[in-house]
Amino acid sequence: MKRRTLTFYGVLTLLLPCLFSVSLLEQGSAQNRCDRTPILVRNASVWTPVGADQDRDVLFENDRIASIRPGGSITPSAETRILDGRGQTLLPGLRTKFQQLLATGTSLAIGTDVGPACHFQSGGIWWELEAWRAFGAGSRQALTAATAAGARVLRDERAGALKEGGYADFVLYSGDAEKGDFDLGRVRAVAKAGVLFVKDGEWIGPREDSKYVARRRWHASML
């Protein structure tokens, strides 16, 4: 059976429709023993990918979100348990969902669009690698997701691995890449298509008169 490969943002896309839902894996044989009394979270700030929705009531019934309404507008039943969400943020159970997806053996890839160094998110790839470890992935799993798994997403056998006939793209990283923090400061050299862009941790290319450098300066001027 063909295995599917997902980027990390693809994972988020799959998980977000399941916001706040109870994990099927966690239910197991104990499902009938769980207390399924409805839960109402009052006046919470509900996190979304585009920002927080302030002062929302969220009603949970059985294993689903039954309703999301402006704060104070949901009338609970007599048995509903009410939690005061004022001054608090309601988040999806992303860590558990990510761990469950990882446990399936599905091939996952890191896919951060980090942009040029002048952008605030230029360190995004390192944040994402650290997020993988924080969510329970091993260092090797995270590095594989950023290299070989990414190549599978692109369906390009010449990318994502150091082998004869592969692309001359590489990162020279200080120390054991599987130990310590994932950090831009540990990058000693970077080459793309056989051209060395970083040497001894310093940017050396392309030339100052190149269109690429001109674009970087223009981006920086817009910040």
C-alpha positions as CSV (number, residue, x, y, z in Angstrom):
1,M,0.0,0.0,0.0
2,K,1.4,3.4,-0.9
3,R,2.5,5.5,2.0
4,R,1.4,9.1,2.2
5,T,3.8,11.8,3.1
6,L,2.7,15.0,4.9
7,T,4.4,18.3,5.6
8,F,4.2,19.6,9.2
9,Y,1.7,22.3,8.1
10,G,-0.2,19.5,6.4
11,V,-0.4,17.8,9.8
12,L,-1.7,21.0,11.3
13,T,-4.4,21.2,8.5
14,L,-5.5,17.7,9.4
15,L,-5.5,18.3,13.1
16,L,-7.2,21.7,13.3
17,P,-10.7,20.4,12.3
18,C,-10.4,18.1,15.3
19,L,-9.9,21.0,17.8
20,F,-10.6,19.9,21.3
21,S,-11.9,16.5,20.4
22,V,-11.3,13.5,22.6
23,S,-8.8,11.1,21.2
24,L,-10.2,7.8,19.9
25,L,-6.9,6.1,21.0
26,E,-7.3,7.5,24.5
27,Q,-10.8,6.3,24.8
28,G,-10.1,2.6,24.3
29,S,-11.9,0.0,26.4
30,A,-12.4,2.6,29.1
31,Q,-14.8,4.6,27.1
32,N,-17.9,3.5,28.9
33,R,-16.3,4.3,32.3
34,C,-15.5,7.9,31.3
35,D,-17.7,10.7,32.6
36,R,-19.4,12.2,29.5
37,T,-21.2,14.9,31.4
38,P,-21.3,18.0,29.1
39,I,-18.6,20.7,29.8
40,L,-19.1,24.4,29.1
41,V,-16.1,26.7,29.1
42,R,-17.3,30.2,29.7
43,N,-15.8,33.5,28.3
44,A,-12.5,32.0,27.1
45,S,-10.1,33.2,24.5
46,V,-10.3,30.5,21.8
47,W,-7.0,30.1,19.8
48,T,-7.2,29.8,16.0
49,P,-4.5,29.9,13.4
50,V,-5.3,33.5,12.5
51,G,-5.6,34.8,16.1
52,A,-7.6,34.4,19.2
53,D,-11.4,34.8,19.3
54,Q,-12.1,36.6,22.6
55,D,-14.9,35.9,25.1
56,R,-16.3,32.7,23.7
57,D,-18.4,30.0,25.2
58,V,-17.5,26.5,24.1
59,L,-19.8,23.5,24.8
60,F,-18.4,20.0,24.7
61,E,-20.9,17.1,24.5
62,N,-19.8,13.5,24.4
63,D,-16.6,13.5,22.3
64,R,-17.4,16.5,20.1
65,I,-17.6,20.3,20.2
66,A,-21.3,20.9,20.3
67,S,-21.3,24.7,20.1
68,I,-19.1,27.8,20.0
69,R,-20.9,31.1,20.8
70,P,-20.2,34.6,22.1
71,G,-19.5,34.6,25.9
72,G,-22.5,34.1,28.1
73,S,-24.9,33.1,25.3
74,I,-25.0,29.4,25.8
75,T,-27.6,28.2,28.3
76,P,-26.3,25.0,30.0
77,S,-28.4,22.1,31.1
78,A,-28.6,21.3,34.8
79,E,-25.9,18.6,34.6
80,T,-23.4,20.6,32.6
81,R,-20.1,21.2,34.3
82,I,-19.1,24.9,33.9
83,L,-15.4,26.1,33.7
84,D,-14.6,29.8,34.0
85,G,-12.4,30.6,31.0
86,R,-11.9,34.4,31.8
87,G,-8.3,35.4,31.3
88,Q,-7.4,32.0,29.9
89,T,-6.8,30.6,26.4
90,L,-8.5,27.5,25.1
91,L,-6.1,25.4,22.9
92,P,-6.5,22.2,20.9
93,G,-4.8,19.1,22.1
94,L,-2.1,19.3,19.4
95,R,0.6,17.4,21.3
96,T,-1.5,14.3,21.7
97,K,-2.7,14.4,18.1
98,F,0.8,14.8,16.8
99,Q,2.0,11.9,18.9
100,Q,-0.8,9.7,17.6
101,L,-0.1,10.6,14.0
102,L,3.6,10.0,14.6
103,A,2.8,6.6,16.1
104,T,1.0,5.5,12.9
105,G,4.3,5.4,11.0
106,T,3.0,7.9,8.4
107,S,6.0,9.6,6.8
108,L,5.9,13.3,8.0
109,A,8.0,16.2,6.6
110,I,8.9,19.5,8.0
111,G,7.8,22.3,5.5
112,T,8.5,25.7,7.0
113,D,8.5,28.6,4.5
114,V,11.1,30.6,6.4
115,G,11.9,33.3,3.9
116,P,15.1,35.3,3.7
117,A,17.3,36.1,6.8
118,C,15.8,39.6,7.1
119,H,12.4,38.2,8.0
120,F,11.4,37.6,11.6
121,Q,10.6,34.0,10.8
122,S,14.0,33.2,9.3
123,G,14.7,30.9,12.2
124,G,11.5,29.0,11.6
125,I,13.1,25.8,10.6
126,W,14.9,25.6,13.9
127,W,11.8,26.4,15.9
128,E,10.0,23.7,14.0
129,L,12.7,21.1,14.7
130,E,12.6,22.0,18.4
131,A,8.8,21.8,18.3
132,W,9.0,18.2,17.0
133,R,11.2,17.2,19.9
134,A,8.9,19.0,22.4
135,F,6.0,17.0,21.0
136,G,7.8,13.7,21.6
137,A,9.7,13.0,18.3
138,G,13.3,12.0,18.5
139,S,16.1,14.1,17.1
140,R,16.7,11.7,14.3
141,Q,13.0,11.7,13.4
142,A,13.0,15.5,13.2
143,L,16.1,15.6,11.1
144,T,14.7,12.9,8.7
145,A,11.5,15.0,8.4
146,A,13.6,18.0,7.3
147,T,15.7,16.0,4.8
148,A,14.7,12.6,3.4
149,A,11.0,13.0,4.1
150,G,11.0,16.4,2.4
151,A,12.6,14.8,-0.7
152,R,9.8,12.2,-0.7
153,V,7.3,15.1,-0.7
154,L,9.0,16.5,-3.8
155,R,9.3,13.0,-5.3
156,D,12.9,13.8,-6.0
157,E,15.4,11.0,-5.2
158,R,18.3,13.4,-5.8
159,A,17.4,15.6,-2.8
160,G,17.5,15.0,0.9
161,A,20.4,12.6,1.1
162,L,24.2,12.7,0.7
163,K,24.8,10.2,-2.1
164,E,26.6,10.0,-5.4
165,G,24.4,11.6,-8.1
166,G,22.5,13.7,-5.5
167,Y,22.2,17.4,-5.5
168,A,25.3,19.3,-4.1
169,D,23.2,20.9,-1.3
170,F,24.4,20.5,2.2
171,V,24.7,22.0,5.7
172,L,27.8,21.6,7.8
173,Y,26.7,21.5,11.4
174,S,28.8,21.9,14.5
175,G,29.0,18.8,16.7
176,D,26.5,15.9,16.8
177,A,23.4,17.1,15.1
178,E,21.2,14.7,17.2
179,K,22.5,16.2,20.5
180,G,21.9,19.7,21.9
181,D,19.6,22.4,20.7
182,F,18.7,22.8,17.0
183,D,20.2,26.3,16.5
184,L,21.3,28.5,13.6
185,G,24.4,29.4,15.5
186,R,25.7,25.8,15.0
187,V,25.6,26.1,11.2
188,R,29.2,26.3,9.9
189,A,28.7,26.0,6.2
190,V,25.9,25.9,3.6
191,A,26.0,25.0,-0.1
192,K,23.3,25.1,-2.7
193,A,23.8,23.5,-6.1
194,G,27.5,23.4,-5.4
195,V,27.8,27.1,-4.5
196,L,29.1,27.9,-1.0
197,F,26.9,30.5,0.6
198,V,28.1,30.2,4.2
199,K,31.6,29.5,5.4
200,D,32.8,29.3,9.0
201,G,29.4,30.6,10.1
202,E,29.6,33.7,7.9
203,W,27.7,34.6,4.8
204,I,30.1,34.7,1.8
205,G,27.8,34.8,-1.2
206,P,26.3,35.6,-3.5
207,R,28.2,38.7,-4.7
208,E,27.2,42.1,-3.3
209,D,26.1,43.3,-6.7
210,S,23.8,40.3,-7.3
211,K,20.1,40.6,-7.7
212,Y,19.6,38.3,-4.7
213,V,21.4,40.6,-2.4
214,A,19.5,43.6,-3.8
215,R,16.2,41.8,-3.0
216,R,17.4,41.0,0.6
217,R,18.2,44.7,1.1
218,W,14.8,45.7,-0.3
219,H,13.0,43.3,2.1
220,A,15.0,44.7,5.0
221,S,14.0,48.2,4.1
222,M,10.3,47.2,4.2
223,L,10.5,46.0,7.8
